[in-house]
Amino acid sequence: MVDEETRPLCELYEAARAEGGRLTVYAGGDIPTQQDGVLDAFAAAFADVHLDMIVDYSKYHDVRIDRQIATGSLVADVTQLQTSFDFTRWKRQGLLTDYKPAGFDQVHDLFKDPDGSWVAVAVYAFSYLTGVEGGPASPEELADPRWKGKIASSHPGDDDATLFLFKKYADVYGWDWLTALADQGLAFHRGTNSPGEAVAAKTHPVGLAGAAAGLPGVDWRLPTAPHPFLAWGQRAAMLRGAPHPAAARLYLNWMLSADVQRTGFLGWGVRTDVLPDSGPAVWDLPEAHVAEFYAFMEDRALVEWWRQSMVLLFGEVRGEPTPGWLGPRPTRHA
């Protein structure tokens, strides 16, 4: 049983400096610069600790970490990934360091391990997007023939969060609706950044299964019940044997701080004492399916069944991975 951190950020910063002033985070994402906002804010707050923020698909980072641990060549100090099931597995295997950053007691139960093995540090959300007036009023309208050839989407065979969102559409609207969506000629690209970027570039008026924070001219739609969307807490943990544990503690405390949590998309964060200025907290939105997504991710046989079902409807994913091929031991931010 570990106690919650009581040292302020200034003391944690001094400890990280004394340790050598370096930190490596393996972060799940779609393009090398996707976490640059976090990187720049950390650098502004802690100039003497150099952060290498290495972004790749979560499904590659987790295997990469497994191989590094198996060969005694661990690079990452902290990892924050979409693949929530990895954190429960790594906890069972004794590969995580139990640690409770300051504010841990204020984190919603959906977003933390009670022993401190991991804690979510940000809320991410996928829905549909539009850049035109008169866009679809709900996800259900995406199968309307008037949107044929006009939808850009990430691929449900490539990303578990996209897969879950497509599954929820099938659950709510039925398999015939999903089949009709498959006849819409969706433009699939790798990377969940692609739908928002397509709408922002006006190559497509509608995007599906992505986020849109900061993209100009993009209206990210928050559906109301019974229409679904997806939100989840991106889990983070300090790996056992991390080369820079003091810097890892600094990073986790900073990410969980009230100041950082207030900057979340739509004001959504993981702390119950840091709430949006308007609208409900994400855990009060049943149409976000947060808990159901975590349960889905744990059932890898079910995930694989749905993945192959989507491939039958929509075809195989194509294209190079958007972060590039980083190899087994990336050590530097792109």
Number of C-alpha atoms within 10 A of each C-alpha: 9 10 13 14 15 12 12 12 18 12 12 21 23 17 17 24 18 12 15 14 19 19 24 25 24 27 24 24 23 21 19 17 15 18 16 13 10 14 16 13 12 17 14 10 13 20 14 15 22 17 22 18 25 26 27 24 24 23 16 14 27 22 13 21 20 15 15 16 17 10 9 10 13 19 23 29 24 26 25 27 25 26 22 23 18 19 24 16 13 19 20 11 9 13 18 22 19 20 22 25 22 21 17 24 14 13 20 16 15 15 24 21 20 14 15 21 24 28 30 27 27 23 20 17 23 23 22 27 29 26 21 15 8 7 16 20 11 15 20 16 14 24 18 14 13 11 19 16 15 18 25 27 26 26 30 28 22 21 21 22 25 23 21 23 25 22 21 19 19 15 13 13 16 12 13 10 19 22 15 16 22 17 15 19 15 21 18 22 21 22 22 28 20 25 31 34 20 22 27 22 15 15 13 22 24 29 31 29 28 27 25 26 14 9 14 13 15 24 22 22 19 19 16 13 11 11 16 25 27 26 22 26 26 21 24 25 28 27 27 17 17 19 19 21 21 22 29 25 25 24 27 22 23 22 19 24 19 18 11 17 22 19 13 17 17 18 18 25 30 31 24 14 13 19 19 17 11 8 12 13 18 24 21 10 17 16 19 25 19 21 15 13 19 17 12 17 19 16 11 12 11 11 18 14 10 19 22 15 15 21 15 12 14 20 15 14 16 11 9 11 16 18 19 13 11 16 9 14 15 18 15 11 16 13
